[in-house]
Amino acid sequence: MRATARVTAVLGPTNTGKTHYAIERMLGHRSGVIGLPLRLLAREVYDRIVAQRGPSVVALVTGEERIVPERTQYWVCTVEAMPMEIGADFVAVDEIQLCGDPERGHVFTDRLLRARGLVETMFLGSDVMRGAISALVPHVTFLRRERFSTLTWAGSKKISRMPPRSAIVGFSVDNVYAIAELIRRQKGGCAVVMGALSPRTRNAQVALYQNGDVDYLVATDAIGMGLNLDIQHVAFSSTVKFDGRRMRHLFPHELGQIAGRAGRHTEPGTFGVTGEAEPLDEGVVDAIENHRFAPIQRLHWRNDRLEFGTVERLIASLEEPTSNEWLSRAREADDLGALKALAGQPEVRDLLRMPHQVKLLWDVCRIPDFRGISATEHVTLLARIFGFLCNGKVPNDWLVRAIARIDRPSGDIDTLSKRLAYIRTWTYVAQRRGWVEDESHWREETRAVEDRLSDALHGALTQRFVDRRTSVLMRRLKQKESLVAEVNDKGEVTVEGEFVGRLEGFRFRQDASNSPDEARTLRQAAVQALRPEFHLRADRFYNSPDTEMDFTEQGGLMWGDQAVGKLVSGAEPLRPQVEAFVDEDAGAEVAEKVRRRLQHFIDRKVAAQFEPLLAMSRDETLTGLARGFAFRLVESLGIIPREQVAEEVKALDQDARSALRKHGVRFGQFTIFLPLLLKPAPTRLRLVLWSLSNGLQEFPESPPPGLVTIPHIADVPKMHYTLAGYHPAGSRAIRIDMLERLADLLRAKDSRAGFEATPDMLSITGMTLEQFAGLMQGLGYRAEPGERPKVKAAAPEAGAAEAPATGEGAEPSVEAAAAPEMSAPEASPVDGAPEDASAPAPEEAAAVEMENFYTFTWAPRRPDRGPRRHDRAQGEGRGRSARAPQGETPAEGGSEARPPRGDRPERQGHHGKPKGKGGKPDRKGDRNQPKSFESRPARPEKIDPDNPFAVLAALRDRT
């Protein structure tokens, strides 16, 4: 070394620009060498120098990478790979405080003692090395560098509350991955940086963080070794790490080295703890904030004057002690352990005949255990490589097979990480001169495999620990750029090409998120981009026809297949209000426009479906009782059970009834209704409106259209069936209009003496005979089953009478059974049995086919009905005089006579009066009324003979 060579120690905390200062000094010399603690940092410095001087004069030498141009002037290396005898003008060693590291300290101590530049030597590191450097390096000049920014303790924070631009530090791969997974769920994603990553993977991960794609970085203590990142906060997930031999607490200067990465240049930084890490002591916090640490008292050292005469002498020279008080012999490193293991193998010792072979063995032992499987397997691999080298070089075919097993860029993170570790072994071998044939080929081949695996690992890390969608949207929002949102025909919303959710009507349903923070980010991005879409969609909706809208049976309002609102109760049943489903972020203008359009739709729907009812409510010619009854019909949405308004019906005179009939009102035996409102569309709307006005939580649904009867479920309220247009009777409920048609047929039958079902009755109800019997029982009749021989088709005569009955519910007589032709008119094949073409022969009488039949009689005394009133007509003659007084119904009084008839579908005569046969007024009802026992008042001027209530009122007046 020249006598004028200058040695400078540039010491100070992190973020002082020491490395930048050294690079500038090196580039001021003709040649230079700089040693860095990590190949990641070496690659970063190499790229910086190449950008300034070009690749033709800059070399990169690490254990696994060697780029050496012919005109190399500046060497960027890891500390272990520094060329010591090239005679460079400038030599620098970064992070010199690693002389105190138990694992690698002896390498840095060797460079401190032996690495010198011809003109200038520079050691960069922490103030803790001032005493050791002063004692071991003569004529050294110290240069103090102050930190550009402040560093402040921020205490303990949960990861969920970690501020953006934070780095969380872990000290194991498992710990790093666990933290990264948690951050992805809570924050949307993070980058991962570890010393074991290849430079290509590390740079790609750092780019994610530096570009703002993610706001969080999870790393090992590798970030403390000079990596320059825009970090504002450093959080320690633990303050204990495994140093290769044991778990130990980090020293304060090690904590300060890592925490110092927070705050770049003049930006202040903070540090703290997270997870299960205990808060730091006040003394440690003060030391980190003020950069005052206890000096390093001992440096790890290993003898550099090695003897290669025999393997024993080599081992002894490596274990030679030192008497220097500043130095302590390093613990047994991996290379020394491997040397001892190989020296104990006979097949290896047989190859150690010359000193150069011993030196070769030592070079092989210095291959790092990148794979980290086990010491035994590593030693086995070293023995194989040493055997190859003793016989020449590593065979190409063996390398081909070994690399082919690794060159598979597929699999999960752990698999790819292992393959990267394996390829680093062969990359290291390919970098040694004379170890392989065609060195340039194998260097390029191993580098290409490492690049492919690195890219695959970066992709796997990003896929697992980064939500690309959230990161893209966050970056766009930070840059305050206008976001481009698109909504396809399926309602899928994409922002900047990333799927964020679906637009259902005027509500945005965002995609499932793993954390509240991510959900807020997604919604913020989507809503900002969807505001114009909300207005465009509202305009399109407002101008859309009613045919594109509908309501559900539970009161929902639909636009196509999208829910856009719901019905709510209004002041009147026929005046429902609407509630629009519109996001608050869409704005009040959009919400009001949607609400108005929905209100127009439902108002028109009610007006169209209930036009007869609304017309009746607006008819000013209806006065008195008629107007009041019309009001009751409007309130009941066009259907009222007769039993509920029996008194009102009785009070209506003929003119009032006639006025109501003009609006389509039918006074049925069981129900007062408007037949037009029994159609499926009004029925469906009626159920919804009635449910709204009654505050039901679950609305009854309308039956399928076209069914005459439906099952009668006991738990369903009777009113639900009435509103649906059905009347419950037994196990079935029959449609109201069909029931009235059936009632017209039943009125012609003698319910006292008994009668059988006719084909018309079964046709109206669409039932079998057995089902019809159940229906009749539900209507208040007794059904007596019987059996008789089946009648031939030609046997009945045109004027045949019904079979005589022996009493209420009695079985047919023997004579009737022997003469079935007497009951032929009622024995029609209603059960679907085929008719016999010829009468059975006498000898075949025993084989006559039998048929079932039912005899129905009026039997109002049932457990579910109240007490009946006295039958004033009981015992008074036969025919119509033996029937119940008209105007009585089972629900109204339960008389033993059959129920009253309602409006009949007869023709209308002049002045709106019904006609009998031949077009003349039917007075038969008047003649058949029971006689009174007392003097009666004068007969009313107008009595509708077909109105049972009017007749009954007249009879009461007479009595």
Secondary structure as GFF3:
##gff-version 3
##sequence-region A 1 959
A	DSSP	beta_strand	6	11	.	.	.	ID=ss1
A	DSSP	alpha_helix	18	27	.	.	.	ID=ss2
A	DSSP	beta_strand	32	36	.	.	.	ID=ss3
A	DSSP	alpha_helix	39	53	.	.	.	ID=ss4
A	DSSP	three_ten_helix	55	57	.	.	.	ID=ss5
A	DSSP	beta_strand	58	61	.	.	.	ID=ss6
A	DSSP	beta_strand	66	67	.	.	.	ID=ss7
A	DSSP	beta_strand	74	78	.	.	.	ID=ss8
A	DSSP	three_ten_helix	79	81	.	.	.	ID=ss9
A	DSSP	beta_strand	90	93	.	.	.	ID=ss10
A	DSSP	three_ten_helix	96	100	.	.	.	ID=ss11
A	DSSP	alpha_helix	105	114	.	.	.	ID=ss12
A	DSSP	beta_strand	120	125	.	.	.	ID=ss13
A	DSSP	three_ten_helix	127	129	.	.	.	ID=ss14
A	DSSP	alpha_helix	130	136	.	.	.	ID=ss15
A	DSSP	beta_strand	140	144	.	.	.	ID=ss16
A	DSSP	beta_strand	151	156	.	.	.	ID=ss17
A	DSSP	three_ten_helix	159	161	.	.	.	ID=ss18
A	DSSP	beta_strand	166	169	.	.	.	ID=ss19
A	DSSP	alpha_helix	173	187	.	.	.	ID=ss20
A	DSSP	beta_strand	191	193	.	.	.	ID=ss21
A	DSSP	alpha_helix	199	210	.	.	.	ID=ss22
A	DSSP	beta_strand	216	219	.	.	.	ID=ss23
A	DSSP	three_ten_helix	221	224	.	.	.	ID=ss24
A	DSSP	beta_strand	233	236	.	.	.	ID=ss25
A	DSSP	beta_strand	240	242	.	.	.	ID=ss26
A	DSSP	beta_strand	247	249	.	.	.	ID=ss27
A	DSSP	alpha_helix	252	259	.	.	.	ID=ss28
A	DSSP	beta_strand	269	273	.	.	.	ID=ss29
A	DSSP	alpha_helix	282	290	.	.	.	ID=ss30
A	DSSP	beta_strand	299	301	.	.	.	ID=ss31
A	DSSP	alpha_helix	311	318	.	.	.	ID=ss32
A	DSSP	beta_strand	327	329	.	.	.	ID=ss33
A	DSSP	alpha_helix	334	343	.	.	.	ID=ss34
A	DSSP	alpha_helix	346	349	.	.	.	ID=ss35
A	DSSP	alpha_helix	355	365	.	.	.	ID=ss36
A	DSSP	alpha_helix	375	390	.	.	.	ID=ss37
A	DSSP	alpha_helix	396	406	.	.	.	ID=ss38
A	DSSP	alpha_helix	413	431	.	.	.	ID=ss39
A	DSSP	alpha_helix	439	465	.	.	.	ID=ss40
A	DSSP	alpha_helix	468	478	.	.	.	ID=ss41
A	DSSP	beta_strand	485	487	.	.	.	ID=ss42
A	DSSP	beta_strand	492	495	.	.	.	ID=ss43
A	DSSP	beta_strand	498	504	.	.	.	ID=ss44
A	DSSP	beta_strand	507	510	.	.	.	ID=ss45
A	DSSP	alpha_helix	516	542	.	.	.	ID=ss46
A	DSSP	three_ten_helix	546	548	.	.	.	ID=ss47
A	DSSP	beta_strand	549	551	.	.	.	ID=ss48
A	DSSP	beta_strand	556	559	.	.	.	ID=ss49
A	DSSP	beta_strand	562	568	.	.	.	ID=ss50
A	DSSP	beta_strand	577	580	.	.	.	ID=ss51
A	DSSP	three_ten_helix	584	586	.	.	.	ID=ss52
A	DSSP	alpha_helix	588	609	.	.	.	ID=ss53
A	DSSP	alpha_helix	611	618	.	.	.	ID=ss54
A	DSSP	alpha_helix	624	635	.	.	.	ID=ss55
A	DSSP	beta_strand	639	641	.	.	.	ID=ss56
A	DSSP	three_ten_helix	642	645	.	.	.	ID=ss57
A	DSSP	alpha_helix	646	651	.	.	.	ID=ss58
A	DSSP	alpha_helix	654	661	.	.	.	ID=ss59
A	DSSP	beta_strand	666	667	.	.	.	ID=ss60
A	DSSP	beta_strand	671	673	.	.	.	ID=ss61
A	DSSP	three_ten_helix	675	678	.	.	.	ID=ss62
A	DSSP	alpha_helix	680	693	.	.	.	ID=ss63
A	DSSP	beta_strand	709	711	.	.	.	ID=ss64
A	DSSP	alpha_helix	718	723	.	.	.	ID=ss65
A	DSSP	beta_strand	726	729	.	.	.	ID=ss66
A	DSSP	beta_strand	732	735	.	.	.	ID=ss67
A	DSSP	alpha_helix	736	747	.	.	.	ID=ss68
A	DSSP	alpha_helix	759	765	.	.	.	ID=ss69
A	DSSP	alpha_helix	769	778	.	.	.	ID=ss70
A	DSSP	beta_strand	781	789	.	.	.	ID=ss71
A	DSSP	alpha_helix	814	818	.	.	.	ID=ss72
A	DSSP	three_ten_helix	820	826	.	.	.	ID=ss73
A	DSSP	three_ten_helix	842	847	.	.	.	ID=ss74
A	DSSP	beta_strand	850	858	.	.	.	ID=ss75
A	DSSP	three_ten_helix	879	882	.	.	.	ID=ss76
A	DSSP	three_ten_helix	910	912	.	.	.	ID=ss77
A	DSSP	three_ten_helix	917	919	.	.	.	ID=ss78
A	DSSP	alpha_helix	924	927	.	.	.	ID=ss79
A	DSSP	alpha_helix	948	958	.	.	.	ID=ss80
###
